[in-house]
Amino acid sequence: MALINENYLKLPGSYLFAEIGRRVTEYKKANPEANIIRLGIGDVTKPLAPAIIKNLHGAVDEMGQAETFRGYGPEQGYEFLIQTIIEHDYLPRGIKLEVDEVFVSDGTKSDTGNFQEIFGIDNIVAITDPVYPVYLDSNVMAGRTGSLENGKFTKLVYMACNAENNFIPELPKEKVDIIYLCVPNNPTGTTLPKTELEKWVKYAQENKAIILFDAAYEAFIQEKDIPHSIYEIEGAKDVAIEFRSFSKTAGFTGTRCAYTVVPKTVMAYTTKGESHPLNSLWNRRQTTKFNGVPYIIQKAAEAVYSPEGQQQIKDTINYYMANAKIIREGLESIGLQVFGGINAPYIWLKTPNNMDSWEFFDKLLKEVNIVGTPGTGFGPSGAGYFRLTAFGTRENTEQAIERIKNNLKL
Ligand SMILES: *Cc1c(COP(=O)(O)O)cnc(C)c1O
């Protein structure tokens, strides 16, 4: 008899987007003339930049010639891309990395989901709340949590981030071993200053814990004093893994390329207390289970770093961030309490009159025909909050905010 991994049964169904879809469909059926604007999408909408398309075409042609054709590539990524990543994303910030400390992959979703595999099952995991659901779900699947009770998994440490603590997670009172930080954060759009990140690095050093740092929105940071990499913090190269993605940075959500930095100095331990570098374990995991990113895609990613590529992706990011400003300022002008939207393409708002997240979803849909995302979809501390995204078109964003200003009954 084949037994299933019963940890999967602990997970509630992916109710959020299905339920949003159901409510929108029902509303459309009753109101076929409604012009619905979606500000709930967590996906980019602008096409790939011309510099990227040019490299992509060139690489496709190379694959059609015997002299330049390539089969299996290195599972860790081609050196041309890794060198370019190190030179552009790290060296200018004073961070030195070796080629075998950077692993190119098909996504930060896969990497943040898979990375927990190389840790023992008895580690205590801490996540900020609300957050990108992959960290939690992958640890539930692995059996590192208990069951779901009153909206929270037992054996897991939730670090609440809300308006009361200015979205700055507190160091856990209990001892934890693995800490997920998503900075800038999805869904709250908030960041952490250097002084806060320093506390986490110190905590990790003192407790022999590991920080898994998701910097998928690093390129959206606008303010000067916000760190772009955890390795800007002294000592982080001993305790932190960093995940970055071309998805939001350069419109690769459908093209697929990301990378993960695993410094050789980051150690975890056997139960006997012997230290072991995570770099070699992750390398072993990837070479066994992952075939590498296609050559043509890695060539496309390389173009992100060319002078033209840099300018073009910056223009797109500025476009999204101008949308974020329109949303943020528009909501503030009618007295709503809003967060984020300055260093990330997400605007997180406190629902008015203590409405619950779904009540506000229905209100926004019915009164102004706008679809957003209820905060509860990202964790229990998302209750009473709501996410809007800046990934739409300028026209739709402006129209949506006009409608909210003129027709939303507060
Ligand atoms: C969108 C997103 C990612 C991107 O994942 P990819 O698999 O690289 O597309 C990673 N982390 C967070 C928090 C995200 O919102």
The ligand as a Gaussian input file, in Angstrom:
#p B3LYP/6-31G(d) Opt

LIG

0 1
 C        7.384000      37.121000      -6.916000
 C        8.203000      36.703000      -5.745000
 C        9.282000      35.864000      -5.917000
 C        9.693000      35.480000      -7.315000
 O        9.806000      34.177000      -7.477000
 P       10.260000      33.598000      -8.882000
 O       10.071000      32.148000      -8.650000
 O       11.697000      33.956000      -9.060000
 O        9.379000      34.149000      -9.953000
 C       10.028000      35.498000      -4.807000
 N        9.737000      35.951000      -3.589000
 C        8.710000      36.785000      -3.392000
 C        8.454000      37.296000      -2.043000
 C        7.897000      37.160000      -4.455000
 O        6.856000      37.961000      -4.242000

